[in-house]
Amino acid sequence: MQSSKTLNKRQLADANAFLSAALTNKNTCLEGLESASGPLKPVLVNSITATYKHVSNCLSILSKPDGKSKAQAHEKTNNRRLLGFPTWLSAKSRRILEDSDDEYDPSDILTVALDGSGNFSTVNDAIEFAPSDSFDRTIIYVKEGIYHENVYIPKDKTNLVFLGDGSDVTVISGSRSVAGGYTTFRSATFAVAGDGFLARDITFENTAGPENHQAVALRINADLAAVYHCNINGYQDTLYAHSYRQFYTNCNISGTVDFIFGNAAVVFQECNILARLPMDRQFIALTASGRDSPDQNTGISIQNCSILASEELLGSSTTVKSYLGRPWKIYSRTVFMESYIDDLIHPLGWREWAGDLGLDTLYYGEYDNTGPGSGTDNRVTWQGYKVMDYDDALNFTVSELITGDEWLDSTEFPYQNGI
């Protein structure tokens, strides 16, 4: 049996994740109400604000998890790991997750195919058919093709695994945008609310273009979600890592303004983060963290990734200013660690959102990065910016930020647990 100390650490981490997500949901709800009108709007807004004060108070008094020290955690889990499978995962499912060359068997999994050769012709139909509130994983194989649909995985569709034929041939595409009449939250091509979501070998894209402003390709507001070998393509607000704990590895993520944003606790490893050509007079910000409470254990951690200009930007990279991030909310928290940063990044590194908003309360950090854009001598001098040391960096590892040693072992996705 596990010790009470281990159980307490896990339970406290879960509670922090749930309460942090609740506060994020409140803010998203209020943002959605901004365009509303009518005499009842103030009543509704005040009611939401008053109710969530209790959530904020609970988060503030939540004790921090104890347990083994960061140094001990690092000593045990320093190396990249491919961990074992859970006992309930079938041998066939294991072979699929292991990147086997075996062909998919439609009798074992749900198959989506545009040509009618599968169980379903749309992704949404497969999701509707999948069991609700399942503790076991349901594998949905999406065959080669471009699927023009806006996909939604509701909260009761848990533990869904999406496998494509390859991120170059299995594409889920949409074009909703704020300019087209949607909120940022509702613009997502592929939206996930069901916990335990996994995806591999698929492209998620939003083709609205930079002129249509916020247009999300992938939004995840689900706990314990992981994405592997996928492309996530858009322009402004490409990837909405909305809330809870998330992990991305070996992915290509492209965009222009704030194209990795949200208030999840999220780690990116071995990803290519590609800045695209924005509209005239626009700058590029890779990230926009939405952390608005110092008690939230959330933030964006980019580790062992490559920060690059896309081919379309290369010719303009000297005239278009690019930054690692800017503070969407006053406690914005983002770090870049052990990553290659190319020369597209402005020497200041980071950009303000509005005046001095959040510059003293945010946490922006860099640790052991390489490349022509990684120099920190001319970085911003904000109080919240820090060139991190080893102990600082450990706080943003898979083990510490997203408690990955508690759940990533069941995905068979590769990851590095420490520094």
Number of C-alpha atoms within 10 A of each C-alpha: 4 6 7 9 13 14 14 15 17 17 13 17 20 17 15 24 22 19 23 26 25 17 22 24 17 16 17 15 14 16 14 15 14 10 8 10 9 6 7 9 13 11 10 13 15 10 11 15 14 11 11 17 12 11 15 18 12 15 22 15 9 15 11 13 16 12 14 11 9 16 14 11 17 17 12 11 17 15 13 12 15 16 15 12 17 12 8 10 12 13 11 15 17 17 14 17 17 13 11 11 8 9 8 17 11 14 8 13 15 22 26 26 19 16 11 11 12 16 17 19 18 19 25 16 13 18 20 13 11 19 17 16 13 14 12 13 19 21 21 23 25 28 24 19 17 14 21 15 15 20 21 19 21 16 14 13 23 25 23 26 20 20 23 24 16 18 22 14 15 21 25 25 22 23 21 25 29 17 15 14 11 15 20 21 20 18 27 32 26 22 22 24 21 23 23 24 24 22 20 25 21 27 26 25 28 29 18 23 18 21 14 17 19 29 36 36 34 26 26 26 25 25 24 22 27 23 23 25 21 26 25 25 25 28 31 31 35 29 29 25 26 28 29 28 31 30 24 25 24 20 24 21 25 26 27 26 30 27 32 25 27 29 31 31 30 28 24 25 25 21 23 21 24 21 29 25 24 21 16 8 8 14 18 27 26 27 27 27 28 27 29 23 19 15 19 23 24 31 30 29 25 25 28 21 23 22 26 21 24 16 13 12 18 15 12 14 20 13 11 20 17 26 22 23 27 29 29 24 20 21 26 29 31 27 24 26 23 19 22 21 22 15 18 24 27 19 19 17 21 22 20 16 16 11 8 10 15 22 24 13 20 25 20 27 20 25 20 18 20 16 13 13 19 24 18 15 9 10 16 17 10 17 13 17 21 18 15 17 12 11 11 14 23 21 15 27 26 27 21 19 21 30 20 20 16 11 12 26 17 16 22 18 23 18 24 20 22 22 20
